[in-house]
């Protein structure tokens, strides 16, 4: 995955390539990891990234 900037937002993006090197699909992570355990850990991926808005499927 890599950070992808689009329209002023930053997405966690993954690209899928076929064996011929052609781009098959681009997926933006939909469910961002946010956790808050009082007194232990707080991590909010959503503080830095925007969620994607669709699921991604492709045929290999």
mmJSON file of the N, C-alpha and C atoms, coordinates in Angstrom:
{"data_MODEL":{"atom_site":{
"group_PDB":["ATOM","ATOM","ATOM","ATOM","ATOM","ATOM","ATOM","ATOM","ATOM","ATOM","ATOM","ATOM","ATOM","ATOM","ATOM","ATOM","ATOM","ATOM","ATOM","ATOM","ATOM","ATOM","ATOM","ATOM","ATOM","ATOM","ATOM","ATOM","ATOM","ATOM","ATOM","ATOM","ATOM","ATOM","ATOM","ATOM","ATOM","ATOM","ATOM","ATOM","ATOM","ATOM","ATOM","ATOM","ATOM","ATOM","ATOM","ATOM","ATOM","ATOM","ATOM","ATOM","ATOM","ATOM","ATOM","ATOM","ATOM","ATOM","ATOM","ATOM","ATOM","ATOM","ATOM","ATOM","ATOM","ATOM","ATOM","ATOM","ATOM","ATOM","ATOM","ATOM","ATOM","ATOM","ATOM","ATOM","ATOM","ATOM","ATOM","ATOM","ATOM","ATOM","ATOM","ATOM","ATOM","ATOM","ATOM","ATOM","ATOM","ATOM","ATOM","ATOM","ATOM","ATOM","ATOM","ATOM","ATOM","ATOM","ATOM","ATOM","ATOM","ATOM","ATOM","ATOM","ATOM","ATOM","ATOM","ATOM","ATOM","ATOM","ATOM","ATOM","ATOM","ATOM","ATOM","ATOM","ATOM","ATOM","ATOM","ATOM","ATOM","ATOM","ATOM","ATOM","ATOM","ATOM","ATOM","ATOM","ATOM","ATOM","ATOM","ATOM","ATOM","ATOM","ATOM","ATOM","ATOM","ATOM","ATOM","ATOM","ATOM","ATOM","ATOM","ATOM","ATOM","ATOM","ATOM","ATOM","ATOM","ATOM","ATOM","ATOM","ATOM","ATOM","ATOM","ATOM","ATOM","ATOM","ATOM","ATOM","ATOM","ATOM","ATOM","ATOM","ATOM","ATOM","ATOM","ATOM","ATOM","ATOM","ATOM","ATOM","ATOM","ATOM","ATOM","ATOM","ATOM","ATOM","ATOM","ATOM"],
"id":[1,2,3,4,5,6,7,8,9,10,11,12,13,14,15,16,17,18,19,20,21,22,23,24,25,26,27,28,29,30,31,32,33,34,35,36,37,38,39,40,41,42,43,44,45,46,47,48,49,50,51,52,53,54,55,56,57,58,59,60,61,62,63,64,65,66,67,68,69,70,71,72,73,74,75,76,77,78,79,80,81,82,83,84,85,86,87,88,89,90,91,92,93,94,95,96,97,98,99,100,101,102,103,104,105,106,107,108,109,110,111,112,113,114,115,116,117,118,119,120,121,122,123,124,125,126,127,128,129,130,131,132,133,134,135,136,137,138,139,140,141,142,143,144,145,146,147,148,149,150,151,152,153,154,155,156,157,158,159,160,161,162,163,164,165,166,167,168,169,170,171,172,173,174,175,176,177,178,179,180],
"type_symbol":["N","C","C","N","C","C","N","C","C","N","C","C","N","C","C","N","C","C","N","C","C","N","C","C","N","C","C","N","C","C","N","C","C","N","C","C","N","C","C","N","C","C","N","C","C","N","C","C","N","C","C","N","C","C","N","C","C","N","C","C","N","C","C","N","C","C","N","C","C","N","C","C","N","C","C","N","C","C","N","C","C","N","C","C","N","C","C","N","C","C","N","C","C","N","C","C","N","C","C","N","C","C","N","C","C","N","C","C","N","C","C","N","C","C","N","C","C","N","C","C","N","C","C","N","C","C","N","C","C","N","C","C","N","C","C","N","C","C","N","C","C","N","C","C","N","C","C","N","C","C","N","C","C","N","C","C","N","C","C","N","C","C","N","C","C","N","C","C","N","C","C","N","C","C","N","C","C","N","C","C"],
"label_atom_id":["N","CA","C","N","CA","C","N","CA","C","N","CA","C","N","CA","C","N","CA","C","N","CA","C","N","CA","C","N","CA","C","N","CA","C","N","CA","C","N","CA","C","N","CA","C","N","CA","C","N","CA","C","N","CA","C","N","CA","C","N","CA","C","N","CA","C","N","CA","C","N","CA","C","N","CA","C","N","CA","C","N","CA","C","N","CA","C","N","CA","C","N","CA","C","N","CA","C","N","CA","C","N","CA","C","N","CA","C","N","CA","C","N","CA","C","N","CA","C","N","CA","C","N","CA","C","N","CA","C","N","CA","C","N","CA","C","N","CA","C","N","CA","C","N","CA","C","N","CA","C","N","CA","C","N","CA","C","N","CA","C","N","CA","C","N","CA","C","N","CA","C","N","CA","C","N","CA","C","N","CA","C","N","CA","C","N","CA","C","N","CA","C","N","CA","C","N","CA","C","N","CA","C","N","CA","C","N","CA","C"],
"label_alt_id":[null,null,null,null,null,null,null,null,null,null,null,null,null,null,null,null,null,null,null,null,null,null,null,null,null,null,null,null,null,null,null,null,null,null,null,null,null,null,null,null,null,null,null,null,null,null,null,null,null,null,null,null,null,null,null,null,null,null,null,null,null,null,null,null,null,null,null,null,null,null,null,null,null,null,null,null,null,null,null,null,null,null,null,null,null,null,null,null,null,null,null,null,null,null,null,null,null,null,null,null,null,null,null,null,null,null,null,null,null,null,null,null,null,null,null,null,null,null,null,null,null,null,null,null,null,null,null,null,null,null,null,null,null,null,null,null,null,null,null,null,null,null,null,null,null,null,null,null,null,null,null,null,null,null,null,null,null,null,null,null,null,null,null,null,null,null,null,null,null,null,null,null,null,null,null,null,null,null,null,null],
"label_comp_id":["UNK","UNK","UNK","UNK","UNK","UNK","UNK","UNK","UNK","UNK","UNK","UNK","UNK","UNK","UNK","UNK","UNK","UNK","UNK","UNK","UNK","UNK","UNK","UNK","UNK","UNK","UNK","UNK","UNK","UNK","UNK","UNK","UNK","UNK","UNK","UNK","UNK","UNK","UNK","UNK","UNK","UNK","UNK","UNK","UNK","UNK","UNK","UNK","UNK","UNK","UNK","UNK","UNK","UNK","UNK","UNK","UNK","UNK","UNK","UNK","UNK","UNK","UNK","UNK","UNK","UNK","UNK","UNK","UNK","UNK","UNK","UNK","UNK","UNK","UNK","UNK","UNK","UNK","UNK","UNK","UNK","UNK","UNK","UNK","UNK","UNK","UNK","UNK","UNK","UNK","UNK","UNK","UNK","UNK","UNK","UNK","UNK","UNK","UNK","UNK","UNK","UNK","UNK","UNK","UNK","UNK","UNK","UNK","UNK","UNK","UNK","UNK","UNK","UNK","UNK","UNK","UNK","UNK","UNK","UNK","UNK","UNK","UNK","UNK","UNK","UNK","UNK","UNK","UNK","UNK","UNK","UNK","UNK","UNK","UNK","UNK","UNK","UNK","UNK","UNK","UNK","UNK","UNK","UNK","UNK","UNK","UNK","UNK","UNK","UNK","UNK","UNK","UNK","UNK","UNK","UNK","UNK","UNK","UNK","UNK","UNK","UNK","UNK","UNK","UNK","UNK","UNK","UNK","UNK","UNK","UNK","UNK","UNK","UNK","UNK","UNK","UNK","UNK","UNK","UNK"],
"label_asym_id":["A","A","A","A","A","A","A","A","A","A","A","A","A","A","A","A","A","A","A","A","A","A","A","A","A","A","A","A","A","A","A","A","A","A","A","A","A","A","A","A","A","A","A","A","A","A","A","A","A","A","A","A","A","A","A","A","A","A","A","A","A","A","A","A","A","A","A","A","A","A","A","A","A","A","A","A","A","A","A","A","A","A","A","A","A","A","A","A","A","A","A","A","A","A","A","A","A","A","A","A","A","A","A","A","A","A","A","A","A","A","A","A","A","A","A","A","A","A","A","A","A","A","A","A","A","A","A","A","A","A","A","A","A","A","A","A","A","A","A","A","A","A","A","A","A","A","A","A","A","A","A","A","A","A","A","A","A","A","A","A","A","A","A","A","A","A","A","A","A","A","A","A","A","A","A","A","A","A","A","A"],
"label_entity_id":["1","1","1","1","1","1","1","1","1","1","1","1","1","1","1","1","1","1","1","1","1","1","1","1","1","1","1","1","1","1","1","1","1","1","1","1","1","1","1","1","1","1","1","1","1","1","1","1","1","1","1","1","1","1","1","1","1","1","1","1","1","1","1","1","1","1","1","1","1","1","1","1","1","1","1","1","1","1","1","1","1","1","1","1","1","1","1","1","1","1","1","1","1","1","1","1","1","1","1","1","1","1","1","1","1","1","1","1","1","1","1","1","1","1","1","1","1","1","1","1","1","1","1","1","1","1","1","1","1","1","1","1","1","1","1","1","1","1","1","1","1","1","1","1","1","1","1","1","1","1","1","1","1","1","1","1","1","1","1","1","1","1","1","1","1","1","1","1","1","1","1","1","1","1","1","1","1","1","1","1"],
"label_seq_id":[1,1,1,2,2,2,3,3,3,4,4,4,5,5,5,6,6,6,7,7,7,8,8,8,9,9,9,10,10,10,11,11,11,12,12,12,13,13,13,14,14,14,15,15,15,16,16,16,17,17,17,18,18,18,19,19,19,20,20,20,21,21,21,22,22,22,23,23,23,24,24,24,25,25,25,26,26,26,27,27,27,28,28,28,29,29,29,30,30,30,31,31,31,32,32,32,33,33,33,34,34,34,35,35,35,36,36,36,37,37,37,38,38,38,39,39,39,40,40,40,41,41,41,42,42,42,43,43,43,44,44,44,45,45,45,46,46,46,47,47,47,48,48,48,49,49,49,50,50,50,51,51,51,52,52,52,53,53,53,54,54,54,55,55,55,56,56,56,57,57,57,58,58,58,59,59,59,60,60,60],
"pdbx_PDB_ins_code":[null,null,null,null,null,null,null,null,null,null,null,null,null,null,null,null,null,null,null,null,null,null,null,null,null,null,null,null,null,null,null,null,null,null,null,null,null,null,null,null,null,null,null,null,null,null,null,null,null,null,null,null,null,null,null,null,null,null,null,null,null,null,null,null,null,null,null,null,null,null,null,null,null,null,null,null,null,null,null,null,null,null,null,null,null,null,null,null,null,null,null,null,null,null,null,null,null,null,null,null,null,null,null,null,null,null,null,null,null,null,null,null,null,null,null,null,null,null,null,null,null,null,null,null,null,null,null,null,null,null,null,null,null,null,null,null,null,null,null,null,null,null,null,null,null,null,null,null,null,null,null,null,null,null,null,null,null,null,null,null,null,null,null,null,null,null,null,null,null,null,null,null,null,null,null,null,null,null,null,null],
"Cartn_x":[0.843,0.0,0.884,0.253,0.971,-0.02,0.456,-0.424,-0.666,-1.931,-2.302,-3.092,-2.625,-3.334,-4.258,-5.515,-6.5,-7.517,-7.735,-8.73,-8.527,-7.264,-6.949,-7.048,-7.322,-7.423,-6.32,-5.974,-4.955,-5.622,-5.382,-5.987,-4.898,-5.221,-4.353,-4.745,-3.909,-4.255,-3.38,-3.993,-3.293,-3.581,-2.555,-2.708,-2.511,-3.298,-3.154,-2.789,-1.722,-1.246,-1.359,-1.632,-1.658,-0.252,-0.14,1.169,1.792,0.96,1.465,1.897,1.773,2.192,1.131,-0.037,-1.111,-1.851,-2.249,-3.0,-4.383,-4.719,-6.022,-7.028,-6.549,-7.47,-6.715,-7.458,-6.947,-7.97,-7.492,-8.392,-7.956,-8.924,-8.683,-9.313,-8.514,-8.978,-10.25,-11.277,-12.587,-12.698,-12.279,-12.408,-11.067,-10.982,-9.741,-9.635,-8.414,-8.149,-8.086,-9.096,-9.124,-9.307,-8.484,-8.602,-8.315,-9.076,-8.858,-9.101,-8.019,-8.093,-7.577,-8.49,-8.095,-6.931,-5.943,-4.78,-3.761,-4.047,-3.127,-2.668,-3.595,-3.2,-4.354,-3.997,-4.94,-4.248,-4.892,-4.359,-5.534,-5.485,-6.585,-6.049,-6.152,-5.739,-6.531,-7.766,-8.637,-8.174,-7.22,-6.664,-5.848,-5.284,-4.412,-4.972,-5.857,-6.33,-7.84,-8.29,-9.72,-10.09,-11.302,-11.695,-12.089,-11.849,-12.381,-13.893,-14.57,-16.028,-16.629,-15.802,-16.357,-15.472,-16.089,-15.341,-14.72,-13.669,-12.965,-12.91,-13.294,-13.14,-12.466,-11.782,-11.153,-10.914,-10.765,-10.504,-9.041,-8.407,-7.0,-6.881],
"Cartn_y":[-1.18,0.0,1.236,2.346,3.612,4.746,5.891,7.036,7.697,7.9,8.515,9.786,10.901,12.165,12.382,12.712,12.977,13.966,15.032,16.046,16.558,16.743,17.282,16.292,15.029,13.996,12.967,12.271,11.232,9.886,8.917,7.589,6.532,5.423,4.249,3.402,3.367,2.772,1.564,0.575,-0.638,-0.874,-1.191,-1.493,-2.983,-3.548,-4.964,-5.035,-5.781,-5.923,-7.37,-7.567,-8.901,-9.375,-10.63,-11.192,-10.507,-9.826,-9.095,-7.674,-7.309,-5.988,-4.912,-5.262,-4.279,-4.101,-2.859,-2.542,-3.18,-4.004,-4.663,-3.894,-3.309,-2.624,-1.694,-0.706,0.199,0.204,-0.072,-0.119,0.897,1.651,2.567,1.962,1.83,1.195,1.879,1.073,1.588,1.704,0.666,0.642,1.007,2.23,2.699,2.195,1.988,1.43,2.543,2.604,3.535,2.719,2.976,2.252,3.218,3.088,3.887,2.999,2.567,1.785,2.704,3.238,4.21,3.711,4.578,4.266,3.366,2.916,1.996,2.541,2.667,3.084,3.799,4.793,5.455,5.592,5.093,5.199,5.418,6.499,6.814,7.06,6.026,6.142,7.255,7.457,8.462,9.893,10.079,11.417,11.879,10.935,11.283,10.874,9.87,9.316,9.432,9.507,9.486,8.067,7.616,6.273,6.258,5.127,4.934,4.786,4.755,4.693,3.515,2.542,1.393,0.163,-1.001,-2.25,-2.455,-3.243,-3.458,-4.946,-5.305,-6.682,-6.654,-7.748,-7.85,-9.306,-9.6,-10.95,-11.067,-12.153,-12.366,-13.286],
"Cartn_z":[0.0,0.0,0.0,-0.367,-0.373,-0.132,0.386,0.556,-0.798,-1.122,-2.398,-2.117,-2.655,-2.48,-3.676,-3.375,-4.421,-3.883,-4.599,-4.243,-2.814,-2.427,-1.116,0.029,-0.272,0.762,0.564,1.633,1.592,1.858,0.97,1.061,1.206,1.867,1.924,0.715,-0.305,-1.596,-1.904,-2.528,-2.943,-4.426,-5.183,-6.601,-6.829,-7.738,-8.103,-9.581,-9.877,-11.249,-11.695,-12.982,-13.56,-13.883,-14.289,-14.63,-15.841,-16.633,-17.795,-17.446,-16.166,-15.72,-15.831,-16.35,-16.492,-15.168,-14.912,-13.708,-13.783,-12.791,-12.751,-11.906,-10.808,-9.907,-8.972,-8.479,-7.453,-6.323,-5.115,-3.962,-2.922,-2.42,-1.308,-0.063,0.979,2.212,2.713,2.95,3.348,4.87,5.588,7.048,7.678,8.161,8.772,10.21,10.676,11.997,13.032,13.876,15.002,16.272,17.274,18.542,19.685,20.749,21.95,23.166,23.785,25.015,26.117,26.931,27.954,28.816,28.959,29.769,29.096,27.873,27.194,25.843,24.894,23.545,22.844,22.088,21.189,19.846,18.824,17.465,16.533,15.774,14.87,13.468,12.651,11.257,10.568,11.032,10.424,10.7,11.619,11.833,10.631,9.878,8.756,7.399,7.377,6.108,5.967,4.725,4.418,3.985,4.301,3.868,2.394,1.744,0.401,0.498,-0.652,-0.598,-1.356,-1.729,-2.447,-2.263,-2.431,-2.422,-3.795,-3.864,-5.124,-5.43,-6.64,-7.109,-8.47,-8.792,-10.106,-10.428,-11.708,-12.173,-12.551,-12.092,-12.421,-13.608],
"occupancy":[1.0,1.0,1.0,1.0,1.0,1.0,1.0,1.0,1.0,1.0,1.0,1.0,1.0,1.0,1.0,1.0,1.0,1.0,1.0,1.0,1.0,1.0,1.0,1.0,1.0,1.0,1.0,1.0,1.0,1.0,1.0,1.0,1.0,1.0,1.0,1.0,1.0,1.0,1.0,1.0,1.0,1.0,1.0,1.0,1.0,1.0,1.0,1.0,1.0,1.0,1.0,1.0,1.0,1.0,1.0,1.0,1.0,1.0,1.0,1.0,1.0,1.0,1.0,1.0,1.0,1.0,1.0,1.0,1.0,1.0,1.0,1.0,1.0,1.0,1.0,1.0,1.0,1.0,1.0,1.0,1.0,1.0,1.0,1.0,1.0,1.0,1.0,1.0,1.0,1.0,1.0,1.0,1.0,1.0,1.0,1.0,1.0,1.0,1.0,1.0,1.0,1.0,1.0,1.0,1.0,1.0,1.0,1.0,1.0,1.0,1.0,1.0,1.0,1.0,1.0,1.0,1.0,1.0,1.0,1.0,1.0,1.0,1.0,1.0,1.0,1.0,1.0,1.0,1.0,1.0,1.0,1.0,1.0,1.0,1.0,1.0,1.0,1.0,1.0,1.0,1.0,1.0,1.0,1.0,1.0,1.0,1.0,1.0,1.0,1.0,1.0,1.0,1.0,1.0,1.0,1.0,1.0,1.0,1.0,1.0,1.0,1.0,1.0,1.0,1.0,1.0,1.0,1.0,1.0,1.0,1.0,1.0,1.0,1.0,1.0,1.0,1.0,1.0,1.0,1.0],
"B_iso_or_equiv":[0.0,0.0,0.0,0.0,0.0,0.0,0.0,0.0,0.0,0.0,0.0,0.0,0.0,0.0,0.0,0.0,0.0,0.0,0.0,0.0,0.0,0.0,0.0,0.0,0.0,0.0,0.0,0.0,0.0,0.0,0.0,0.0,0.0,0.0,0.0,0.0,0.0,0.0,0.0,0.0,0.0,0.0,0.0,0.0,0.0,0.0,0.0,0.0,0.0,0.0,0.0,0.0,0.0,0.0,0.0,0.0,0.0,0.0,0.0,0.0,0.0,0.0,0.0,0.0,0.0,0.0,0.0,0.0,0.0,0.0,0.0,0.0,0.0,0.0,0.0,0.0,0.0,0.0,0.0,0.0,0.0,0.0,0.0,0.0,0.0,0.0,0.0,0.0,0.0,0.0,0.0,0.0,0.0,0.0,0.0,0.0,0.0,0.0,0.0,0.0,0.0,0.0,0.0,0.0,0.0,0.0,0.0,0.0,0.0,0.0,0.0,0.0,0.0,0.0,0.0,0.0,0.0,0.0,0.0,0.0,0.0,0.0,0.0,0.0,0.0,0.0,0.0,0.0,0.0,0.0,0.0,0.0,0.0,0.0,0.0,0.0,0.0,0.0,0.0,0.0,0.0,0.0,0.0,0.0,0.0,0.0,0.0,0.0,0.0,0.0,0.0,0.0,0.0,0.0,0.0,0.0,0.0,0.0,0.0,0.0,0.0,0.0,0.0,0.0,0.0,0.0,0.0,0.0,0.0,0.0,0.0,0.0,0.0,0.0,0.0,0.0,0.0,0.0,0.0,0.0],
"pdbx_formal_charge":[null,null,null,null,null,null,null,null,null,null,null,null,null,null,null,null,null,null,null,null,null,null,null,null,null,null,null,null,null,null,null,null,null,null,null,null,null,null,null,null,null,null,null,null,null,null,null,null,null,null,null,null,null,null,null,null,null,null,null,null,null,null,null,null,null,null,null,null,null,null,null,null,null,null,null,null,null,null,null,null,null,null,null,null,null,null,null,null,null,null,null,null,null,null,null,null,null,null,null,null,null,null,null,null,null,null,null,null,null,null,null,null,null,null,null,null,null,null,null,null,null,null,null,null,null,null,null,null,null,null,null,null,null,null,null,null,null,null,null,null,null,null,null,null,null,null,null,null,null,null,null,null,null,null,null,null,null,null,null,null,null,null,null,null,null,null,null,null,null,null,null,null,null,null,null,null,null,null,null,null],
"auth_seq_id":[1,1,1,2,2,2,3,3,3,4,4,4,5,5,5,6,6,6,7,7,7,8,8,8,9,9,9,10,10,10,11,11,11,12,12,12,13,13,13,14,14,14,15,15,15,16,16,16,17,17,17,18,18,18,19,19,19,20,20,20,21,21,21,22,22,22,23,23,23,24,24,24,25,25,25,26,26,26,27,27,27,28,28,28,29,29,29,30,30,30,31,31,31,32,32,32,33,33,33,34,34,34,35,35,35,36,36,36,37,37,37,38,38,38,39,39,39,40,40,40,41,41,41,42,42,42,43,43,43,44,44,44,45,45,45,46,46,46,47,47,47,48,48,48,49,49,49,50,50,50,51,51,51,52,52,52,53,53,53,54,54,54,55,55,55,56,56,56,57,57,57,58,58,58,59,59,59,60,60,60],
"auth_comp_id":["UNK","UNK","UNK","UNK","UNK","UNK","UNK","UNK","UNK","UNK","UNK","UNK","UNK","UNK","UNK","UNK","UNK","UNK","UNK","UNK","UNK","UNK","UNK","UNK","UNK","UNK","UNK","UNK","UNK","UNK","UNK","UNK","UNK","UNK","UNK","UNK","UNK","UNK","UNK","UNK","UNK","UNK","UNK","UNK","UNK","UNK","UNK","UNK","UNK","UNK","UNK","UNK","UNK","UNK","UNK","UNK","UNK","UNK","UNK","UNK","UNK","UNK","UNK","UNK","UNK","UNK","UNK","UNK","UNK","UNK","UNK","UNK","UNK","UNK","UNK","UNK","UNK","UNK","UNK","UNK","UNK","UNK","UNK","UNK","UNK","UNK","UNK","UNK","UNK","UNK","UNK","UNK","UNK","UNK","UNK","UNK","UNK","UNK","UNK","UNK","UNK","UNK","UNK","UNK","UNK","UNK","UNK","UNK","UNK","UNK","UNK","UNK","UNK","UNK","UNK","UNK","UNK","UNK","UNK","UNK","UNK","UNK","UNK","UNK","UNK","UNK","UNK","UNK","UNK","UNK","UNK","UNK","UNK","UNK","UNK","UNK","UNK","UNK","UNK","UNK","UNK","UNK","UNK","UNK","UNK","UNK","UNK","UNK","UNK","UNK","UNK","UNK","UNK","UNK","UNK","UNK","UNK","UNK","UNK","UNK","UNK","UNK","UNK","UNK","UNK","UNK","UNK","UNK","UNK","UNK","UNK","UNK","UNK","UNK","UNK","UNK","UNK","UNK","UNK","UNK"],
"auth_asym_id":["A","A","A","A","A","A","A","A","A","A","A","A","A","A","A","A","A","A","A","A","A","A","A","A","A","A","A","A","A","A","A","A","A","A","A","A","A","A","A","A","A","A","A","A","A","A","A","A","A","A","A","A","A","A","A","A","A","A","A","A","A","A","A","A","A","A","A","A","A","A","A","A","A","A","A","A","A","A","A","A","A","A","A","A","A","A","A","A","A","A","A","A","A","A","A","A","A","A","A","A","A","A","A","A","A","A","A","A","A","A","A","A","A","A","A","A","A","A","A","A","A","A","A","A","A","A","A","A","A","A","A","A","A","A","A","A","A","A","A","A","A","A","A","A","A","A","A","A","A","A","A","A","A","A","A","A","A","A","A","A","A","A","A","A","A","A","A","A","A","A","A","A","A","A","A","A","A","A","A","A"],
"auth_atom_id":["N","CA","C","N","CA","C","N","CA","C","N","CA","C","N","CA","C","N","CA","C","N","CA","C","N","CA","C","N","CA","C","N","CA","C","N","CA","C","N","CA","C","N","CA","C","N","CA","C","N","CA","C","N","CA","C","N","CA","C","N","CA","C","N","CA","C","N","CA","C","N","CA","C","N","CA","C","N","CA","C","N","CA","C","N","CA","C","N","CA","C","N","CA","C","N","CA","C","N","CA","C","N","CA","C","N","CA","C","N","CA","C","N","CA","C","N","CA","C","N","CA","C","N","CA","C","N","CA","C","N","CA","C","N","CA","C","N","CA","C","N","CA","C","N","CA","C","N","CA","C","N","CA","C","N","CA","C","N","CA","C","N","CA","C","N","CA","C","N","CA","C","N","CA","C","N","CA","C","N","CA","C","N","CA","C","N","CA","C","N","CA","C","N","CA","C","N","CA","C","N","CA","C","N","CA","C","N","CA","C"],
"pdbx_PDB_model_num":[1,1,1,1,1,1,1,1,1,1,1,1,1,1,1,1,1,1,1,1,1,1,1,1,1,1,1,1,1,1,1,1,1,1,1,1,1,1,1,1,1,1,1,1,1,1,1,1,1,1,1,1,1,1,1,1,1,1,1,1,1,1,1,1,1,1,1,1,1,1,1,1,1,1,1,1,1,1,1,1,1,1,1,1,1,1,1,1,1,1,1,1,1,1,1,1,1,1,1,1,1,1,1,1,1,1,1,1,1,1,1,1,1,1,1,1,1,1,1,1,1,1,1,1,1,1,1,1,1,1,1,1,1,1,1,1,1,1,1,1,1,1,1,1,1,1,1,1,1,1,1,1,1,1,1,1,1,1,1,1,1,1,1,1,1,1,1,1,1,1,1,1,1,1,1,1,1,1,1,1]
}}}
